[in-house]
Amino acid sequence: MDAKHTMRNIGLGMAAGAALGMLLAPQKKTWKATAKKAARAAEDAAENLSQRLGM
């Protein structure tokens, strides 16, 4: 599988998981704070993965 396709698929899966997590999570926090935290976590995970793959 091509590395670009792999990274795209991982990104799509992370975005879908973040969206589902935001929909199913209890509404104690504001949407803005939750979205910011999810975006930060996704960026960190993508960065770590790209470093491990040597990209």
Residue frames as a rotation matrix with the C-alpha (Angstrom) as fourth column:
MET 1
0.583 0.813 0.000 0.00
0.813 -0.583 0.000 0.00
0.000 0.000 -1.000 0.00
ASP 2
-0.038 -0.572 0.820 1.25
0.505 -0.719 -0.478 3.47
0.862 0.396 0.316 -0.81
ALA 3
-0.663 -0.316 -0.678 2.36
0.747 -0.230 -0.623 5.63
0.041 -0.920 0.389 2.14
LYS 4
-0.924 0.356 0.143 0.14
-0.340 -0.932 0.125 8.56
0.178 0.067 0.982 1.07
HIS 5
-0.095 0.929 -0.357 -2.92
-0.290 0.317 0.903 6.32
0.952 0.189 0.239 1.00
THR 6
-0.147 -0.035 -0.988 -2.04
0.771 0.622 -0.137 4.87
0.619 -0.783 -0.065 4.38
MET 7
-0.910 -0.241 -0.337 -1.65
0.403 -0.706 -0.583 8.30
-0.098 -0.666 0.739 5.97
ARG 8
-0.682 0.725 0.102 -4.91
-0.552 -0.601 0.579 9.48
0.481 0.338 0.809 4.37
ASN 9
0.054 0.721 -0.691 -6.79
0.076 0.687 0.723 6.44
0.996 -0.091 -0.018 5.67
ILE 10
-0.421 -0.269 -0.866 -5.34
0.863 0.176 -0.474 6.87
0.280 -0.947 0.158 9.14
GLY 11
-0.999 0.033 -0.016 -6.35
-0.028 -0.970 -0.243 10.54
-0.023 -0.242 0.970 9.11
LEU 12
-0.365 0.925 -0.102 -9.89
-0.520 -0.112 0.847 9.70
0.772 0.362 0.522 7.99
GLY 13
0.039 0.347 -0.937 -10.20
0.517 0.795 0.316 7.06
0.855 -0.497 -0.148 10.70
MET 14
-0.717 -0.359 -0.598 -8.96
0.697 -0.336 -0.634 9.46
0.027 -0.871 0.491 13.34
ALA 15
-0.894 0.426 0.139 -11.40
-0.397 -0.897 0.193 12.15
0.207 0.117 0.971 12.19
ALA 16
-0.066 0.904 -0.422 -14.30
-0.252 0.394 0.884 9.69
0.966 0.165 0.201 12.23
GLY 17
-0.125 -0.049 -0.991 -13.32
0.799 0.587 -0.129 8.46
0.588 -0.808 -0.034 15.69
ALA 18
-0.942 -0.237 -0.235 -13.04
0.330 -0.769 -0.547 12.00
-0.051 -0.594 0.803 17.02
ALA 19
-0.627 0.771 0.108 -16.45
-0.571 -0.549 0.610 12.90
0.530 0.321 0.785 15.59
LEU 20
0.138 0.684 -0.717 -18.09
0.133 0.704 0.697 9.83
0.982 -0.191 0.006 17.12
GLY 21
-0.427 -0.384 -0.819 -16.36
0.841 0.163 -0.516 10.46
0.331 -0.909 0.253 20.42
MET 22
-0.994 0.076 0.079 -17.62
-0.094 -0.961 -0.259 14.02
0.056 -0.264 0.963 20.50
LEU 23
-0.304 0.948 -0.095 -21.17
-0.549 -0.092 0.831 12.90
0.778 0.305 0.549 19.72
LEU 24
0.309 0.445 -0.840 -21.25
0.261 0.810 0.525 10.15
0.914 -0.382 0.134 22.33
ALA 25
-0.682 -0.656 -0.323 -19.35
0.506 -0.104 -0.856 11.92
0.528 -0.747 0.403 25.11
PRO 26
0.162 0.703 -0.692 -21.20
0.971 -0.239 -0.016 13.44
-0.177 -0.670 -0.721 28.08
GLN 27
0.285 0.066 0.956 -21.90
0.580 -0.806 -0.117 17.15
0.763 0.588 -0.268 27.58
LYS 28
0.573 -0.134 -0.809 -20.00
0.758 -0.289 0.585 18.41
-0.312 -0.948 -0.064 30.64
LYS 29
-0.439 -0.801 -0.407 -17.46
0.454 -0.589 0.669 20.36
-0.776 0.109 0.622 28.60
THR 30
0.336 0.504 -0.796 -18.14
-0.447 -0.658 -0.606 22.88
-0.829 0.559 0.004 25.90
TRP 31
0.886 0.046 0.462 -17.96
0.356 0.570 -0.740 21.77
-0.298 0.820 0.489 22.27
LYS 32
0.796 -0.602 0.061 -15.16
-0.414 -0.615 -0.671 24.22
0.441 0.509 -0.739 21.60
ALA 33
0.146 -0.758 0.635 -12.90
-0.949 0.075 0.308 22.79
-0.281 -0.648 -0.708 24.32
THR 34
0.399 0.075 0.914 -13.66
-0.069 0.996 -0.051 19.22
-0.914 -0.043 0.402 23.26
ALA 35
0.972 -0.021 0.235 -12.95
0.236 0.106 -0.966 19.96
-0.005 0.994 0.108 19.60
LYS 36
0.570 -0.810 0.139 -9.69
-0.744 -0.581 -0.330 21.71
0.348 0.085 -0.934 20.48
LYS 37
0.080 -0.519 0.851 -8.55
-0.754 0.527 0.392 18.77
-0.652 -0.673 -0.349 22.61
ALA 38
0.623 0.220 0.751 -9.49
0.221 0.871 -0.438 16.25
-0.750 0.439 0.494 19.90
ALA 39
0.956 -0.292 0.031 -7.64
-0.069 -0.328 -0.942 18.25
0.285 0.898 -0.334 17.24
ARG 40
0.298 -0.883 0.364 -4.53
-0.954 -0.290 0.077 18.47
0.038 -0.370 -0.928 19.43
ALA 41
0.148 -0.195 0.970 -4.61
-0.399 0.885 0.239 14.71
-0.905 -0.422 0.053 20.07
ALA 42
0.858 0.209 0.470 -5.05
0.319 0.501 -0.805 13.95
-0.404 0.840 0.363 16.36
GLU 43
0.785 -0.618 -0.023 -2.15
-0.468 -0.570 -0.675 16.22
0.404 0.541 -0.737 15.42
ASP 44
0.096 -0.767 0.634 0.09
-0.940 0.140 0.311 14.61
-0.327 -0.626 -0.708 18.03
ALA 45
0.353 0.100 0.930 -0.83
-0.053 0.995 -0.086 11.11
-0.934 -0.019 0.357 16.90
ALA 46
0.978 0.020 0.208 -0.24
0.206 0.078 -0.975 11.94
-0.036 0.997 0.072 13.23
GLU 47
0.549 -0.829 0.102 3.11
-0.774 -0.551 -0.311 13.54
0.314 0.092 -0.945 14.04
ASN 48
0.047 -0.519 0.853 4.23
-0.728 0.567 0.385 10.54
-0.684 -0.639 -0.352 16.10
LEU 49
0.608 0.254 0.752 3.17
0.219 0.857 -0.466 8.14
-0.763 0.448 0.465 13.36
SER 50
0.968 -0.249 0.030 4.92
-0.045 -0.288 -0.956 10.08
0.247 0.924 -0.290 10.61
GLN 51
0.280 -0.906 0.318 8.11
-0.960 -0.270 0.077 10.19
0.016 -0.326 -0.945 12.69
ARG 52
0.095 -0.216 0.972 8.01
-0.404 0.884 0.236 6.44
-0.910 -0.415 -0.003 13.24
LEU 53
0.753 0.232 0.615 7.48
0.419 0.552 -0.721 5.82
-0.507 0.801 0.318 9.53
GLY 54
-0.253 -0.965 -0.067 10.37
0.617 -0.214 0.757 8.12
-0.745 0.150 0.650 8.71
MET 55
0.209 0.414 0.886 8.40
0.947 -0.313 -0.077 10.61
0.246 0.855 -0.457 6.65
